Amino acid sequence: MAIIDPAARDRQVGLWLLGMAGMILVMIVLGGATRATGSGLSIMEWAPVSGALPPLSEREWRRLFALYQQIPQYQLLHQGFGLSGFKHIFWLEWVHRLWGRLLGFGFFVPLLWFWSQGRIDRRLLPRLALLFVLGGLQGAVGWFMVASGFLPDSIAVSQYRLVVHLALALALYAAILWTGLSLLRPVPAGWPGGGPTRRLIQVSAGLLCLTIIAGGFVAGLHAGLDYNTFPLMDGRLVPAGYAALEPFARNLTENLAAVQFDHRVLATLSVLAILATAGIGLSQSPPPGARRCLLALGALALAQYALGVTTLLLVVPEALAVLHQTLAVLLLTAALASLHATRRLRAAPSHLISAAARPSQETQWTASPTPRSR
């Protein structure tokens, strides 16, 4: 078997994982589009294998349309929109599910190949196997979410199941992105003043995650369709119905006024924390990689906040809603990249030690076989 350079091996696996993270980003965008357009309930069957093919006959189209006509979403929202209208929402959901299948294929097949060729570090293999299992679980969670929209008097999926589905997708994205970055940049640049900045990034990233989760509840409840003014809500800083439900905890996930207000507050805290973090970090003369990440983090935070306000004021147009979700993931990406770029300097892996400091394996193996004198 040919000698495999560990650094080149890690680079190949790292680039593959970044490609997988890109595919997950597209999947999240497609999921946002299906939610914004109400397309997610158009496919009433979970068929992991046969569902990879679209309907191939008029008879099959009518069978699937008849199934859709039985659920409350059609009866209460779309009654009478015909087979052509059904096809319009069907195709978006079908592409969303097809992309999920391609994701699984794109992860599993290269994983097997890298493993068979000895190109995956043995310590990394269990993590990659776990990520593959969690990706399969995400498909089941997605169907669990969709099934909640088939219940009586329900015209959309449960906001709780939607948030679980979103959170798992983001966790997978973050884990795969971090692993890929660690393979491509295993040794931190080293930044003596980076410790405080890293702690600020951690706080900002935590606030950002809470904001995204709160945004999931806003999307699940369609809370953005109400209180379309900013910064006040119905003329008040805190909406009058904030604590209308009992017990109080229900307001955080079921009360439209409270859910939207909480998202606004968390978004404001997040952008302020991120801008402060970026400003303090940039003033400490960071290395080039960390500097680029901090600049991107600050710029994306401003863009996302402005887009969120615009989306609200325009009563949540579908295109802006999808773009808002996309920027949220890109902002999370910048936060993760900033954390990665400010890691503490540790000892380098043995295969990264300069060849000048020790003989390479190739040099050792091609040396004269004559035994050395003792």
Secondary structure, 3 states (H helix, E strand, C coil): CCCCCHHHHHHHHHHHHHHHHHHHHHHHHHHHHHHHHCCCCCCCCCCCCHHHCCCCCHHHHHHHHHHHCCCHHHHHHHCCCHHHHHHHHHHHHHHHHHHHHHHHHHHHHHHHHHHHCCCCCCCCHHHHHHHHHHHHHHHHHHHHHHHHHHCCCCCCCCHHHHHHHHHHHHHHHHHHHHHHHHHHCCCCCCCCCHHHHHHHHHHHHHHHHHHHHHHHHHHHHCHHHCCCCCCCECCECCCCCCCCCCCHHHHHHHCHHHHHHHHHHHHHHHHHHHHHHHHHHHCCCCCHHHHHHHHHHHHHHHHHHHHHHHHHHCCCCHHHHHHHHHHHHHHHHHHHHHHHHCCCCCCCCHHHCCCCCCCCHHHHHHCCCCCCCC
